[in-house]
Amino acid sequence: MGKEKGDFEEELDLDADVDADIDDDLELDDGTSEGDGMLQSTSKRVRMIFSVMASPNRIDILRILNSKGPLTYSELKSLAGFKSKKESGKFAYHLRKLLRQSLVALNKSERRYTITNLGKLVLSLARQIEERSIIESGKMYVRTSHDSIEEFNSHKIIQSLVREGSLPLELSQKITEEVENRIYKFQTTYLTGSLIREMVNNVLLEHGHEEYRNKLARLGMPVFDIQEMFTNVENLQNGAGDLLFKSGKNILTEYLLTNTLPKDIADAHMSGDIHISNTGLWSVIPDVAFLNLKEFVENGLQLQGKYLGITRLPQPKTLDDLATVISTFFMLISKEVSQEVVIDELVTVLAKYSKNTSEIGKMLYKVLTLASTSLSFDKVPSTISFRIPVSGDQKTIQAVLSSYKSYVESTPIPKFGLVIDHSKGKVSNISKILSEIIAVGGNVIFSKGSCATNGIKLEEKSSTPSIILGSVTINLPRLAFESNKDETYFRARLALLMKPVISSMTIRKNDISDLTRRGVNPILANSTQFMQKSNVSLILNLVGLQEAIFNILDHKETKDGNEILNKVLETAIDIASKKGQESGIDVKIAMIDSDGISRFVTLDGEKYGKNVVVDLTDTGSYSQGLLIDGEKLGSMNAKNDIIVKCNQRTRVLNGGTLVKIQLDSKSKSLEIKKIIEDASSLISSFKPIKHVLICGNCGYKDEKLGDRCPTCKSTYII
């Protein structure tokens, strides 16, 4: 308290007139006449300002206030380097000069100093003069990363090595000396901060200091890649947002692979043993979230001090209020989850606010349309899915499905999906409208219980909210190739790979939890109490199991071969369970689609021969989950091998499996209706897949679409 009082007294003294100011003794009268009083006064002011600029200390004070102000007297004095009591008078003198020329202002009510607009102009002029003098002096100068030109100073390299890389001072001096010698050897007058950093990193690598180099590496993109992004803007799905996100994603990916992941896991990803999806978002947001809409509506929009430009909405009282709340919720939550958000209790919430199904349908269509306009993180946007129980309020369910159908018909690639829970009730009650939705490209999955549209399931014992961290796929054919046809060795390699992968995913969970706690994901923070309230699961995905067992390890697809296959799954599940118990987090195994498939095939083809890999499968790609021909489903029963296998996998794989029912692209809604009714009686979880043609120009989609769009005549059909 005493210190603050002393500082304030010094502040008050700054307003006093001091005769000792040396600049006040300057002869400022240049002999102009009284009639030129205005000019004389202006000239005097300019010269006084230039006299202020003559002091490096005063320029430093302006720079500090420009970047870190407003500041208290003691804060400013400390940052300016006047830390001892002996220097207090000197600091007060310089600050007084700046105040008198209106370059700095004091807010007496807050007792804080700020730079004025005139001060900013003077600072800018000083910077320009400094830069020009360096350039014209013939000395080496550096264009820095903070948009300034400075004279080359080797001491700054030493400081960076110690501060950023944690190098010992002696080693920093040695590395800097070698870098400096190389710079002077170039005999150039033009340097950039990035060039100096590259030279430093080269010297570090030459001396065997890779660990220091990784800390000091500059993350970024080659100029060529940036040029390509601007050249091929037609590939951007979300306008300028794609440019910004792709650039940022590349940087965060590089950071993940060089500084976040353990080296063995980063190498496993790069080599193709595993694939990490959404590398740019790995440490930032989860992959899948299961949330309850009812809880959110009741608690209102709580953003933890973030998104201050978004209206704070109270608990809704009318259907219109509800529309505003949930559309805002959908737009925000889609930015906090990379793959999918599964929403529960939509039907219950809508029924509470209105019994008029026509109103509900119109409102929901509006919500889906508005929420679809939010920018996505990637070319493939995050999906928001609604769990719709077959046994619920039939009128409200029909209204929801009708509005979803209208949304799908008018949206080329829907961002929203449906999870049809048929654990109770019959699919046939709503199969007609569901078949119409699937026929026009709706994203629909059927499940007994809750799951995501990619097949990841929420176990019955789990509750919402639940968070899923997946994004890691294991390349089983690669492990099989490296196992010399030894099934026991194959399982041992799988176990050895899984353990460090799970450990790295545990680190990921801690990183995301920490960022969520600190406000990066405010919706999740509120819904999950910073991921402490939620049920967090880690999921490892397996691909190419069929190829690994039957084609590479040479086991026949017989009873014995299938026993070997099941033994592999049991090994994976057992290792996951044990590692989960050690870490205190549920670890599960899944077999779902992965965006790493094409990458696996390419890398394995390069390593073992393209023809060898292609010959492994009829499709030229590794198997993901299970696939059933929809046209053959009608002739199947519960004892068919493929049906038994589907139900067994669904039961065994605690993380989920994706069973796809392949539909013909020309299938009509009546045909689809029969197929999904048959499938629901045989399989607990399945997803109908129909390829729907879309005009890439105007977004038109219809059965009439052929080689040319009937609306805009474009031949760009996707």
VOGU-3710 file (C-alpha; in Angstrom, 3 decimals, decimal comma):
1> mgkekgdfee> 0,000/0,000/0,000  2,867/2,307/0,850  4,524/1,682/-2,467  1,345/2,563/-4,381  1,052/5,829/-2,459  4,635/6,735/-3,314  4,073/6,015/-6,984  0,946/8,143/-7,028  2,798/11,048/-5,431  5,398/10,777/-8,206
11> eldldadvda> 2,586/10,852/-10,735  1,224/14,045/-9,247  4,685/15,606/-9,367  4,749/15,077/-13,105  2,324/17,951/-13,580  4,618/20,373/-11,790  6,889/22,757/-13,646  10,558/21,795/-13,400  13,188/24,408/-14,263  15,883/21,812/-14,688
21> didddleldd> 14,497/20,478/-17,968  17,350/20,971/-20,375  15,123/21,211/-23,416  13,397/24,243/-21,962  16,663/26,165/-22,296  16,839/25,676/-26,038  16,686/28,791/-28,138  13,506/28,341/-30,083  13,040/31,850/-31,477  14,179/31,832/-35,102
31> gtsegdgmlq> 13,520/35,528/-35,704  10,122/35,323/-37,303  7,841/38,345/-37,023  4,865/38,632/-34,716  2,602/38,276/-37,761  3,962/34,801/-38,174  3,062/33,817/-34,605  1,046/30,802/-35,694  3,899/29,514/-37,856  6,379/30,227/-35,095
41> stskrvrmif> 4,286/28,343/-32,601  3,926/25,356/-34,950  7,642/25,317/-35,700  8,438/25,421/-31,995  6,056/22,495/-31,332  7,593/20,389/-34,087  11,111/21,028/-32,798  10,037/20,162/-29,278  8,601/16,876/-30,539  11,826/16,130/-32,427
51> svmaspnrid> 13,798/16,827/-29,267  11,629/14,245/-27,499  12,348/11,705/-30,265  16,095/12,212/-29,739  16,012/10,051/-26,619  16,006/6,216/-27,030  14,476/5,926/-23,547  11,463/7,976/-24,545  10,995/6,032/-27,804  11,097/2,816/-25,746
61> ilrilnskgp> 8,382/4,154/-23,418  6,200/4,919/-26,447  6,789/1,412/-27,844  5,854/-0,216/-24,540  2,647/1,783/-24,204  1,745/1,098/-27,831  2,007/-2,679/-27,393  1,043/-3,206/-23,744  -0,764/-0,101/-22,494  -2,626/1,271/-20,618
71> ltyselksla> -0,138/0,819/-17,737  0,273/2,097/-14,201  3,276/4,204/-13,286  5,082/1,304/-11,588  4,269/-1,145/-14,427  5,573/1,264/-17,055  8,713/2,058/-15,054  9,500/-1,648/-14,629  8,911/-2,558/-18,289  11,053/0,391/-19,393
81> gfkskkesgk> 13,973/-0,992/-17,371  14,082/1,655/-14,608  13,997/-0,782/-11,711  16,249/0,778/-9,080  15,322/3,707/-6,832  18,266/5,696/-8,224  16,685/5,585/-11,697  13,240/6,802/-10,574  14,088/10,461/-11,159  15,442/9,739/-14,649
91> fayhlrkllr> 12,284/7,814/-15,558  10,049/10,594/-14,198  11,994/13,115/-16,276  11,458/11,173/-19,533  7,794/10,504/-18,808  7,221/14,195/-18,060  8,649/15,122/-21,482  6,205/12,800/-23,209  3,255/14,102/-21,207  4,070/17,756/-21,961
101> qslvalnkse> 4,166/17,151/-25,699  0,880/15,209/-25,536  2,541/12,023/-26,778  1,388/10,219/-23,625  -1,750/10,846/-21,596  -2,597/10,072/-17,964  -6,054/8,822/-17,049  -6,140/10,155/-13,482  -9,257/8,223/-12,474  -7,639/4,890/-13,435
111> rrytitnlgk> -4,055/6,075/-12,758  -2,901/4,563/-16,042  -0,822/5,940/-18,902  -1,708/5,524/-22,576  -0,084/6,508/-25,856  -1,964/9,234/-27,747  -2,678/9,298/-31,478  0,097/11,879/-31,823  2,377/9,528/-29,899  1,551/6,700/-32,313
121> lvlslarqie> 2,348/8,988/-35,271  5,689/9,964/-33,736  6,495/6,318/-32,990  5,693/5,328/-36,574  7,897/8,150/-37,899  10,736/7,085/-35,603  10,451/3,522/-36,827  10,529/4,626/-40,497  13,577/6,834/-39,884  15,332/4,009/-38,069
131> ersiiesgkm> 14,609/1,509/-40,823  15,675/3,855/-43,606  18,912/4,770/-41,828  19,785/1,094/-41,394  19,127/0,391/-45,074  21,134/3,360/-46,338  24,024/2,802/-43,931  25,122/-0,316/-45,799  24,849/-2,389/-42,647  23,014/-5,718/-42,506
141> yvrtshdsie> 19,431/-5,388/-41,495  16,680/-7,884/-40,661  13,021/-7,877/-41,597  11,579/-9,308/-38,414  8,462/-11,414/-37,870  6,816/-8,479/-36,079  6,812/-6,269/-39,194  9,865/-4,097/-38,530  13,382/-3,608/-39,863  16,192/-3,810/-37,356
151> efnshkiiqs> 19,968/-3,818/-37,499  21,373/-7,331/-37,253  22,282/-8,117/-33,651  23,761/-11,515/-32,804  22,831/-11,102/-29,133  19,161/-11,543/-30,120  20,000/-14,996/-31,536  21,547/-15,950/-28,200  18,462/-14,696/-26,361  16,130/-16,720/-28,628
161> lvregslple> 18,179/-19,891/-28,202  18,047/-19,603/-24,421  14,413/-18,444/-24,190  12,731/-20,579/-26,897  15,015/-23,594/-27,129  16,179/-23,829/-23,498  19,807/-24,136/-24,668  22,588/-23,599/-22,135  24,159/-20,144/-22,463  27,580/-21,476/-23,467
171> lsqkiteeve> 26,114/-23,647/-26,246  23,905/-20,736/-27,402  26,976/-18,516/-27,765  28,829/-21,235/-29,701  25,933/-21,830/-32,117  25,387/-18,078/-32,584  29,066/-17,486/-33,398  28,958/-20,095/-36,153  25,678/-18,673/-37,547  27,108/-15,141/-37,498
181> nriykfqtty> 30,196/-16,262/-39,441  27,968/-17,816/-42,121  25,825/-14,692/-42,359  28,828/-12,403/-42,892  30,185/-14,864/-45,463  27,063/-14,198/-47,569  27,931/-10,479/-47,754  24,255/-9,589/-48,007  22,472/-6,518/-46,709  19,092/-8,221/-46,642
191> ltgsliremv> 18,085/-10,802/-44,062  14,765/-12,113/-42,748  13,932/-13,576/-39,382  12,901/-16,867/-41,021  16,209/-17,120/-42,923  18,227/-16,617/-39,736  16,097/-19,227/-37,978  16,717/-21,717/-40,819  20,469/-21,164/-40,523  20,343/-21,627/-36,756
201> nnvllehghe> 18,391/-24,879/-37,149  20,841/-26,167/-39,784  23,755/-25,565/-37,433  21,901/-27,267/-34,580  21,258/-30,340/-36,757  24,888/-30,431/-37,913  25,940/-30,542/-34,267  23,451/-33,310/-33,423  20,995/-31,159/-31,421  17,716/-32,302/-33,020
211> eyrnklarlg> 15,760/-31,921/-29,764  16,656/-28,208/-29,634  15,985/-27,772/-33,327  12,397/-29,081/-32,946  11,705/-26,428/-30,294  13,072/-23,649/-32,514  11,600/-24,777/-35,841  9,388/-22,305/-37,658  6,018/-23,840/-38,498  4,421/-22,840/-41,760
221> mpvfdiqemf> 3,738/-23,640/-45,395  5,945/-23,452/-48,500  5,269/-20,480/-50,761  4,349/-22,918/-53,548  1,545/-24,465/-51,448  0,096/-21,034/-50,699  0,194/-20,165/-54,390  -1,579/-23,436/-55,198  -4,345/-22,621/-52,731  -4,968/-19,287/-54,437
231> tnvenlqnga> -4,668/-20,811/-57,903  -7,214/-23,571/-57,233  -9,836/-21,563/-55,345  -12,580/-23,431/-57,182  -11,843/-26,376/-54,863  -12,747/-24,313/-51,808  -16,114/-25,361/-50,386  -16,452/-22,633/-47,761  -14,893/-19,552/-49,333  -12,189/-17,606/-47,518
241> gdllfksgkn> -12,817/-19,683/-44,385  -11,248/-22,682/-46,148  -8,093/-20,681/-46,946  -7,681/-19,606/-43,350  -8,513/-22,989/-41,861  -6,298/-24,964/-44,237  -3,344/-22,721/-43,484  -3,866/-22,977/-39,738  -4,501/-26,718/-39,928  -1,204/-27,305/-41,727
251> ilteylltnt> 0,688/-25,414/-39,033  -1,019/-27,267/-36,173  -0,402/-30,585/-37,962  3,297/-29,837/-38,186  3,328/-28,840/-34,526  1,577/-32,093/-33,582  4,036/-34,298/-35,483  7,203/-32,494/-34,368  6,477/-31,321/-30,845  3,345/-32,912/-29,342
261> lpkdiadahm> 3,259/-36,609/-30,259  5,963/-39,018/-29,053  8,444/-39,571/-31,878  7,538/-43,249/-32,327  3,834/-42,408/-32,788  4,600/-39,560/-35,210  6,834/-41,938/-37,178  4,123/-44,629/-37,152  1,683/-42,138/-38,681  4,121/-40,890/-41,295
271> sgdihisntg> 5,159/-44,399/-42,313  1,586/-45,722/-42,566  1,444/-48,093/-39,590  -1,352/-45,909/-38,256  -3,372/-42,969/-39,538  -4,362/-39,948/-37,465  -7,391/-38,099/-38,826  -7,850/-34,372/-38,255  -4,220/-33,880/-37,254  -4,692/-30,111/-37,163
281> lwsvipdvaf> -7,443/-30,474/-34,552  -5,954/-33,390/-32,592  -5,112/-31,432/-29,431  -7,928/-28,889/-29,714  -11,365/-30,529/-30,023  -12,849/-34,045/-29,653  -14,110/-36,173/-32,533  -17,627/-37,137/-31,430  -19,932/-35,811/-28,706  -23,261/-37,170/-27,459
291> lnlkefveng> -25,266/-34,308/-25,922  -28,748/-33,846/-24,508  -30,695/-30,967/-26,083  -33,089/-30,796/-23,130  -30,261/-29,974/-20,704  -28,931/-27,243/-22,954  -32,337/-25,611/-23,477  -33,001/-25,611/-19,742  -29,577/-24,192/-18,844  -29,539/-21,538/-21,589
301> lqlqgkylgi> -26,607/-20,210/-23,614  -23,568/-20,027/-21,334  -20,366/-19,146/-23,163  -17,877/-18,590/-20,323  -17,070/-15,051/-21,419  -16,393/-16,072/-25,044  -18,138/-15,022/-28,302  -19,081/-11,628/-26,861  -20,675/-10,677/-30,172  -23,314/-13,402/-29,798
311> trlpqpktld> -26,597/-12,518/-28,091  -27,069/-14,136/-24,675  -30,325/-16,018/-24,832  -32,507/-16,861/-21,816  -34,470/-20,072/-21,454  -36,980/-20,085/-24,356  -40,670/-19,538/-23,639  -42,133/-19,947/-27,122  -41,466/-22,082/-30,175  -39,871/-19,063/-31,906
321> dlatvistff> -37,576/-18,571/-28,917  -36,654/-22,235/-29,095  -35,795/-21,914/-32,799  -33,347/-19,103/-32,040  -31,743/-20,978/-29,146  -31,193/-24,320/-30,858  -30,004/-22,831/-34,179  -27,398/-20,843/-32,220  -26,506/-23,986/-30,299  -26,065/-26,030/-33,496
331> mliskevsqe> -23,850/-23,408/-35,124  -21,599/-23,114/-32,078  -21,309/-26,770/-31,127  -20,357/-27,750/-34,700  -17,146/-25,738/-34,197  -16,197/-27,653/-31,050  -16,374/-31,205/-32,431  -14,458/-32,363/-35,515  -16,639/-35,244/-36,772  -20,117/-35,492/-35,288
341> vvidelvtvl> -22,455/-34,291/-32,538  -25,337/-36,634/-31,701  -28,284/-34,767/-30,185  -30,725/-36,564/-27,915  -34,247/-35,550/-26,838  -35,077/-33,412/-29,890  -38,567/-34,911/-30,182  -39,243/-34,446/-26,462  -38,144/-30,788/-26,508  -40,182/-29,906/-29,599
351> akyskntsei> -43,310/-31,602/-28,247  -43,032/-29,624/-25,016  -43,166/-26,271/-26,839  -45,933/-27,039/-29,325  -48,553/-29,632/-30,174  -49,029/-28,142/-33,628  -47,012/-30,443/-35,866  -47,230/-28,028/-38,784  -45,578/-25,307/-36,673  -42,924/-27,748/-35,479
361> gkmlykvltl> -42,100/-28,819/-39,034  -41,757/-25,246/-40,327  -39,656/-24,201/-37,328  -37,265/-27,156/-37,603  -36,759/-26,676/-41,353  -35,856/-23,048/-40,681  -33,417/-24,096/-37,945  -31,691/-26,667/-40,150  -31,434/-24,209/-43,026  -29,975/-21,413/-40,890
371> astslsfdkv> -27,565/-23,671/-39,001  -26,281/-25,088/-42,299  -24,863/-21,676/-43,168  -22,247/-21,867/-40,410  -18,732/-22,385/-41,735  -17,194/-25,794/-41,229  -13,631/-26,616/-40,277  -12,913/-28,728/-43,287  -14,029/-29,879/-46,698  -16,056/-32,545/-44,882
381> pstisfripv> -18,074/-30,606/-42,280  -18,937/-31,758/-38,793  -22,241/-33,622/-38,781  -25,055/-32,921/-36,325  -27,342/-35,930/-35,924  -30,619/-36,387/-34,094  -31,422/-39,605/-32,289  -35,036/-40,390/-33,152  -36,614/-43,259/-31,187  -39,103/-45,245/-33,232
391> sgdqktiqav> -41,383/-45,657/-30,203  -41,777/-41,949/-29,394  -44,516/-39,384/-30,080  -45,499/-40,421/-33,625  -46,995/-37,074/-34,690  -43,927/-35,112/-33,611  -41,605/-37,733/-35,119  -43,414/-37,457/-38,456  -43,132/-33,660/-38,325  -39,385/-33,912/-37,621
401> lssyksyves> -38,808/-36,400/-40,437  -40,883/-34,358/-42,898  -38,910/-31,193/-42,196  -35,646/-33,145/-42,439  -36,752/-34,517/-45,811  -37,455/-30,973/-47,074  -34,037/-29,895/-45,812  -32,252/-32,790/-47,582  -34,100/-32,138/-50,843  -32,884/-28,528/-50,904
411> tpipkfglvi> -29,341/-29,137/-49,599  -26,766/-30,766/-51,927  -24,691/-32,331/-49,122  -26,571/-32,305/-45,805  -24,750/-31,359/-42,598  -27,436/-32,975/-40,468  -28,157/-36,681/-40,020  -30,603/-39,072/-38,348  -29,963/-41,898/-35,900  -33,066/-44,089/-35,910
421> dhskgkvsni> -33,206/-45,992/-32,628  -35,263/-49,161/-33,211  -34,551/-50,817/-29,870  -38,279/-50,397/-29,146  -41,076/-50,268/-31,689  -41,110/-51,124/-35,402  -39,231/-49,377/-38,183  -42,178/-50,057/-40,461  -44,112/-47,301/-38,630  -41,895/-44,656/-40,239
431> skilseiiav> -40,166/-46,616/-43,017  -42,064/-44,862/-45,831  -40,775/-41,379/-45,109  -37,329/-42,731/-44,153  -37,026/-44,441/-47,519  -37,924/-41,162/-49,256  -35,231/-39,388/-47,215  -32,575/-41,994/-48,112  -33,597/-41,839/-51,799  -32,637/-38,126/-51,987
441> ggnvifskgs> -29,342/-38,486/-50,124  -30,297/-38,294/-46,449  -27,671/-39,328/-43,908  -29,465/-42,052/-41,916  -28,257/-44,871/-39,673  -30,354/-47,460/-37,823  -29,293/-48,675/-34,406  -30,599/-50,346/-31,291  -29,426/-47,633/-28,932  -27,515/-44,452/-29,620
451> catngiklee> -24,667/-44,180/-32,082  -23,084/-41,756/-34,520  -23,770/-41,951/-38,245  -20,206/-43,246/-38,762  -20,970/-46,296/-36,584  -19,364/-45,232/-33,276  -21,752/-46,334/-30,576  -22,687/-45,130/-27,128  -23,017/-48,061/-24,761  -26,320/-48,438/-22,931
461> ksstpsiilg> -24,712/-47,878/-19,546  -23,211/-44,588/-20,721  -25,038/-41,319/-20,281  -25,038/-38,025/-22,060  -22,998/-35,950/-22,250  -20,339/-38,324/-23,601  -17,141/-37,466/-25,439  -15,370/-39,748/-27,924  -11,711/-39,323/-28,838  -10,967/-41,474/-31,863
471> svtinlprla> -9,137/-40,383/-35,019  -6,552/-43,196/-34,868  -6,766/-46,067/-37,341  -4,435/-49,080/-37,289  -3,282/-50,528/-40,608  -3,724/-54,286/-40,033  -2,466/-55,336/-43,520  0,829/-53,533/-42,773  1,216/-55,506/-39,521  0,396/-58,718/-41,400
481> fesnkdetyf> 3,007/-58,000/-44,097  5,612/-57,543/-41,359  4,652/-60,733/-39,482  5,993/-63,364/-41,909  2,654/-65,193/-41,985  2,903/-65,832/-38,229  -0,467/-65,164/-36,632  0,946/-65,149/-33,074  3,638/-62,645/-34,052  0,956/-60,568/-35,815
491> rarlallmkp> -1,077/-60,275/-32,611  2,076/-59,468/-30,625  2,920/-56,628/-33,045  -0,649/-55,344/-32,742  -0,362/-55,293/-28,947  3,029/-53,541/-29,088  1,647/-50,842/-31,392  -1,568/-50,296/-29,434  0,114/-49,512/-26,108  2,004/-46,322/-27,128
501> vissmtirkn> -0,943/-45,231/-29,315  -3,312/-45,403/-26,330  -0,763/-43,536/-24,188  -0,606/-40,727/-26,773  -4,417/-40,576/-26,893  -4,458/-40,207/-23,115  -2,167/-37,191/-23,508  -4,605/-35,876/-26,097  -7,490/-36,222/-23,662  -5,584/-34,183/-21,075
511> disdltrrgv> -4,698/-31,485/-23,651  -8,305/-31,086/-24,826  -9,588/-31,080/-21,240  -7,122/-28,335/-20,363  -8,064/-26,180/-23,368  -11,757/-26,708/-22,652  -11,230/-25,676/-19,035  -9,492/-22,501/-20,243  -12,388/-21,521/-22,502  -11,446/-22,760/-25,974
521> npilanstqf> -14,624/-24,886/-26,191  -17,216/-22,978/-24,132  -20,276/-25,052/-25,144  -18,537/-28,311/-24,220  -17,170/-26,696/-21,089  -20,681/-25,844/-19,951  -22,238/-29,136/-21,031  -19,537/-31,400/-19,604  -18,179/-29,318/-16,706  -14,840/-29,079/-18,496
531> mqksnvslil> -15,017/-32,766/-19,528  -15,095/-33,905/-15,926  -18,823/-34,599/-15,831  -18,809/-36,404/-19,140  -18,064/-39,989/-19,964  -14,848/-39,786/-22,053  -13,866/-42,779/-24,193  -10,855/-43,448/-26,400  -11,532/-45,455/-29,559  -9,042/-47,258/-31,781
541> nlvglqeaif> -10,217/-48,117/-35,274  -9,097/-51,257/-37,136  -9,125/-51,521/-40,940  -8,143/-54,285/-43,342  -8,878/-57,161/-40,962  -10,211/-59,409/-43,740  -7,171/-58,804/-45,964  -4,727/-59,279/-43,095  -6,109/-62,655/-41,952  -7,320/-64,263/-45,138
551> nildhketkd> -5,089/-62,795/-47,859  -1,758/-62,016/-46,213  -1,552/-64,487/-43,312  -3,109/-67,062/-45,687  -5,845/-68,376/-43,431  -8,887/-69,682/-45,256  -12,251/-68,026/-44,722  -13,544/-71,087/-42,884  -14,565/-71,762/-39,317  -10,886/-72,039/-38,274
561> gneilnkvle> -9,985/-68,858/-40,157  -12,821/-66,938/-38,548  -11,679/-68,169/-35,142  -8,260/-66,658/-35,854  -9,944/-63,417/-36,895  -11,998/-63,338/-33,696  -8,864/-64,057/-31,680  -7,257/-60,939/-33,188  -10,280/-58,870/-32,158  -10,172/-60,369/-28,657
571> taidiaskkg> -6,486/-59,442/-28,388  -7,185/-55,849/-29,402  -10,136/-55,527/-27,002  -8,144/-57,117/-24,138  -5,172/-54,767/-24,608  -7,532/-51,789/-24,850  -9,312/-52,794/-21,655  -6,069/-53,267/-19,694  -4,589/-49,956/-20,852  -7,889/-48,277/-20,071
581> qesgidvkia> -7,835/-49,588/-16,518  -4,271/-48,324/-16,096  -5,164/-44,817/-17,285  -8,649/-44,650/-15,756  -10,264/-44,001/-19,175  -12,464/-46,341/-21,225  -10,583/-47,579/-24,289  -12,633/-49,326/-26,977  -12,160/-50,957/-30,363  -14,167/-50,077/-33,467
591> midsdgisrf> -14,311/-51,008/-37,148  -15,608/-48,003/-39,043  -14,685/-46,024/-42,156  -11,422/-44,067/-42,115  -10,122/-41,259/-44,318  -6,710/-42,951/-44,120  -7,627/-45,922/-46,326  -6,343/-44,509/-49,614  -3,166/-43,396/-47,843  -2,596/-46,904/-46,421
601> vtldgekygk> -3,062/-48,497/-49,837  -0,673/-46,013/-51,489  2,062/-46,383/-48,860  1,768/-50,176/-48,720  1,859/-50,287/-52,525  5,101/-48,320/-52,509  6,595/-50,625/-49,900  5,404/-54,085/-50,990  4,433/-53,539/-54,630  1,310/-51,917/-56,046
611> nvvvdltdtg> 0,069/-55,112/-57,681  0,521/-57,073/-54,457  -1,709/-54,664/-52,563  -4,336/-54,309/-55,299  -4,646/-58,099/-55,568  -5,568/-58,347/-51,900  -9,093/-57,133/-52,502  -11,630/-56,880/-55,289  -12,191/-53,177/-54,652  -8,535/-52,129/-54,598
621> sysqgllidg> -9,042/-50,860/-51,054  -8,883/-52,330/-47,567  -12,089/-53,429/-45,855  -13,786/-51,117/-43,384  -16,588/-52,512/-41,283  -18,937/-54,815/-43,202  -20,816/-54,445/-46,493  -24,090/-56,133/-47,538  -25,662/-55,983/-50,993  -29,128/-54,506/-50,429
631> eklgsmnakn> -30,642/-56,424/-53,350  -29,689/-59,765/-51,743  -30,993/-58,867/-48,298  -34,540/-60,017/-49,047  -33,409/-63,622/-49,520  -31,422/-63,736/-46,252  -32,382/-64,889/-42,796  -30,856/-64,692/-39,327  -28,662/-67,769/-39,974  -26,904/-66,407/-43,044
641> diivkcnqrt> -23,134/-66,118/-42,509  -22,992/-62,385/-43,241  -25,921/-61,639/-40,911  -24,362/-63,729/-38,114  -21,057/-61,966/-38,664  -22,689/-58,492/-38,559  -24,491/-59,147/-35,280  -21,441/-60,790/-33,755  -19,171/-57,837/-34,676  -21,742/-55,377/-33,365
651> rvlnggtlvk> -21,818/-57,284/-30,076  -18,042/-57,753/-29,718  -16,756/-54,369/-30,889  -17,519/-52,117/-27,930  -16,544/-48,992/-29,877  -18,918/-49,723/-32,745  -18,881/-51,164/-36,234  -20,314/-49,811/-39,459  -22,528/-52,241/-41,360  -23,328/-50,689/-44,731
661> iqldsksksl> -26,309/-51,752/-46,830  -25,317/-50,917/-50,399  -28,255/-49,638/-52,457  -28,369/-49,331/-56,213  -28,114/-45,723/-57,377  -31,410/-46,221/-59,246  -33,275/-47,657/-56,257  -36,726/-46,129/-55,752  -38,174/-45,270/-52,360  -40,488/-48,328/-52,333
671> eikkiiedas> -37,511/-50,640/-52,922  -35,541/-48,884/-50,188  -38,513/-49,207/-47,807  -38,518/-52,982/-48,208  -34,756/-53,222/-47,714  -34,649/-51,200/-44,476  -37,605/-53,133/-43,058  -35,846/-56,425/-43,846  -32,542/-55,174/-42,435  -34,136/-53,953/-39,184
681> slissfkpik> -35,519/-57,435/-38,523  -32,104/-59,049/-39,027  -29,403/-56,552/-37,969  -29,199/-54,393/-34,872  -27,175/-51,623/-36,520  -26,847/-50,713/-40,209  -26,550/-47,765/-42,577  -28,164/-47,633/-46,051  -25,776/-46,200/-48,642  -27,068/-44,739/-51,876
691> hvlicgncgy> -24,982/-42,650/-54,242  -27,020/-39,616/-55,288  -25,798/-37,530/-58,222  -25,443/-33,798/-57,540  -24,776/-30,899/-59,861  -21,533/-29,402/-58,590  -22,515/-26,022/-60,022  -26,083/-25,303/-58,842  -26,563/-28,139/-56,335  -29,519/-29,705/-58,177
701> kdeklgdrcp> -30,147/-33,365/-57,314  -32,816/-35,623/-58,673  -33,239/-38,992/-60,371  -33,430/-37,095/-63,680  -29,832/-35,910/-63,321  -27,624/-37,465/-65,980  -24,498/-36,266/-67,786  -25,809/-32,703/-67,850  -27,786/-30,739/-65,275  -31,318/-30,026/-66,559
711> tckstyii> -31,385/-26,749/-64,613  -28,049/-25,005/-65,325  -26,789/-27,294/-68,160  -23,485/-27,860/-66,301  -21,567/-31,095/-66,910  -19,927/-30,869/-63,471  -21,751/-33,798/-61,861  -20,554/-35,229/-58,545
//
